[in-house]
Every structure is written in structure tokens, then in C-alpha cells.
Amino acid sequence: MSTSIHKGAFTAKTEDGFVVFIIGVRLNKLSGFFKWISAIQAMTPMLKELYQNPELGFLQETTVIGWRTVTTIQYWKSYEHLEAYTYGTTHSKAMKMFYQKIEKSGAVGLYHETYKVEKNESLYINMPIYGLAKAFSHVRITNELNTARKRMERTSFFE
């Protein structure tokens, strides 16, 4: 993530309809630490592939690290793009590894959530370009967009 701070208030200019995909791994048993690390490392080739192939529909991701969890928040052009990716070689290989080496022990958990987004609102104050603004574009807030309701209900402020 860029560390350049953009002073003031900004929002994200997004396209109509996109997908937010949240995926992560959780350390359930401390004795499974090395399995947890293996599960996290399985994400690296997938993210590399996604960033190198924009035609796959992947837009951007942010990784959040907690004490027992590592979560990746991803933005995709559509659900169809995300679904198609799950049938690809890199993802299939990672899931096969997870089921063979990790799933049976219960030491590591895997979770994901998928959201189709038709409307959204965002606010970034004195922040680097982050989240939706990084996935799409980062714009300064004007009077036409100075409340959450106005940003949520916008139709053509960006046209």
C-alpha cells in the first residue's frame, strides 16, 4: 500500500456493480502454526497470477493480519469473473493442497464471504489510496458528495 497521505476528504469513483470477496485462514490450534503458514503461502501464487492477468477480472486486494487470522479483502469486476477463477489451475492446486494437508487436522480454518455490490459509499480522510479507491479511482469530495447519503445515492456526479 502506498504510504503517500492524501490530505482532505475523498471517496471512490466506482463502476456499477462489482464483487467484494473476503477470504481468510484462521489458526484454530497453536500446534498447527506451520500448517497455518502453509495455507497463507498458498495465497501468494494466486495473488501474483491475478495481478499479472487483469483480464481475469480481479481489481485489487488488501490483506489484514490479526492474531489468529489473515484475511484478504478482494475487489472483482463481477461474480462471473470470480467464479471462473475458482476453476483455474492455480486456485485448484491451492485448494487441493488445503484439503489434503490441512483440512483434516482442524488446526487451520478457511473462510470466505462474497458480496455483489450495486450501490456503495466510501470516505477516506487523510489516508493513502485504499480499498475501493485503490480498486477503482480516488476522487476528492465536493459539495455534491459531502454526506454519506449523497455518496450512496449519487447517479451522475462523476460523469
Salt bridges, closest charged atoms under 4 A:
GLU121 OE2 - ARG151 NH2 2.61
GLU153 OE2 - ARG149 NH1 3.00
